[in-house]
Amino acid sequence: MELLKILTEHSHLSFTGRINILDDSTSQFIGAIFLKEGRIVGAEFSSKSGKKGLMGILYQYFNATKKLKHIPEPELIEDAHLDFNLSIEQFKHLMKKFFEDFKILKKFEPARNLKLDINPHFISNGPTLTSDEYKILDLICGGVKISDIYNQLEDLEYEISQALISLRKKGALKVVKSYIIE
């Protein structure tokens, strides 16, 4: 993975600055990873920062929906970007764990052309929900398709997928209709 190669090189150089991540075809800004003296200290992706931002960037790489390019930009790193402190070895371990989780996530991710409903038995007898799960159930009450859930929530794709899979395992969801996607 090119990102790992670039981060490893800049880590060995004790680089301080940001690695901007851009869509290769449009040069649109996707996110950034911040390094201070060669250690990964922060990330931004979409409206998320910190580890959530870093996970969003990794999801983009593993999902491979578009080719990305990297632009190193030396700069002083402000305290606002110091969300965590990872060596390159710790990042490799985090990336490996995220990739394992990603493979499971993609295997169980529901098709986006399904319309879901809430299992009524779950409402009265179901286990406690996470906030991501609750947001999804709230949307499902409005009769949306899975594709609408991804479009309407501001959460990262992998967070929505995790919550959908978790709700399915808890028995909270049932499929009511499948749409043909054109």
N, C-alpha and C positions, 0 to 999 in steps of 0.2 A: 504494500500500500504506500503510495507516494507521500501521504501525510505523515506516516510514521518515519519515513526516510528523512523528510525535511525537518521534523521535530527532533530527530536523533542528531542530525548534523548541527542544528542550531543549539541544541543542548550541549554538545561537545565544545562549541565555540563560546559557551556562557553568554549567549545572546540575550539582550534585553530589548523587548519590543513586542510587536504583534505579528502574527501570521494571518494575513487577510485571506479569506477563502471566498473565491468568486466562481460564478457559473462560467464555464469556459466559453460557451457560445455567445453569451450576452455581456459578459464581464460584470454582471450584477452582483453586488455584495451579498453573500450568503451568511457569513459569520466571521469570527476571529478567535484565535487562541492567543493568549497573552503569556509571554515568558519573561521571567526576571532572573538574570544571571544563570540562564540555562534551565531553569525549573519552570514547569507549567503552573501558572498561578491564577488563571482565570480564562473564561470563554464567554462568547456572546453568540447567540443564534436566535433568529426571529426576535421575539420579545423576551427571551429567557437569557439569564446569565448564570455564571457559576457552573456547578456540575450539571445542572439541567441543560445549560447551553452547550456544554461539552458533549453530553449524551445526544443532543439534537444534531450536532455536527457528525458524530459517529454514525448516527442513524442514516444521515444523508449518504455517507460513504458506503455503508453496507447495503443500503437499499438500491444504490446505483441508478437512480432515476436520471441523473445528469452527470456529465463529466465536470470536474471541478479543477480549478487551478489555484495556486498559492502565491501570494505576494508578501515576502517578508518586509516589514517596515520598522526599522529601529526607532525607538522612541522611549521616553521615560514612562514608566508604568505607575499610574496613580494608585493610591491606596484603595480607591473604589473598585479596581480590577483585581485586587488580591482576595479572591474567594476561597482558594485552597492552595496547597503547595505540593506538587507531585514531581518526583524525579522521573526521568524517561523510563526507568525500569518499572516504577509504580504505574505510569501511564500504560505501558505495554500490558501489565497485568489487568488493569481496568478495561482496556480495549479487548483483551482476550475474553474476559468475563462477559462484557457487553455483547460480543459477537456470539457467544454461546447462547445467551438470552435472546438475541436477535433471531437466531435460527429457529428456536422454539416459538417465538412470537410469530414469525412468518408462517410457520407450519400450521398454527391454530388461528391465525387472523381470519375473521369472517369475510365472506365475499361482500363487496360494497353494494351489490344490487339487491340485498335482502331488506325486507321491512320487518321490524321486530315489534314485539309487544311484551309487556311485563307479565310474568307468570303470577297470577293472583295469589297462589299458595305462598309464594315467596314473600309477598307484602306482609302477611300476618306471621309467618314463621321463619323468615330468612335471617341470616347472620348480619352483623353490623357491616355497614358499607364504608368504603373510603370516600373522600370528597370527589375524586374523579369518577367513581362508580355512580355516586349520587347525581352528578351533573349529567351523566349519560342517561340514567333512568328518567330524569326530569325531561330531557329532550324526547325520549321514547314515548312519554305520555302524550306528546304532541303528534304522534304518528309519523315519525320521520324514517327515512331509509338510513342505512349505515353510512352511505356516502354523505348524507346531510350532516350526520354527527361529526364526521371528519371536517367538513366545511364550516360548521357553525361554532365548534369549540376552539378556543384559542390555545388549548394544550398542544403539545408536540404529538406527532403521529404515533410514536411508539407508546406514549402515555395513554392515548385513547385506545390503542390496540390492547395494551395490557389490561385496561379496565374492562373492555368488552370481553376479553377472554376470561377474566376473573368472574364477571357477572354470569357468563355462560356456565362456568364450573360450579358456581353457587346455585345454579338452577333458577336464576332470576329472569331469564329471557326465553322467549319462544319465537320462532319464525312464523309470520303470518302471511307473507307474500314474497315472491321473488320476481324482480323486474328484469326485463331484457335490456342490457346496456347497449346503446348504439354508438 
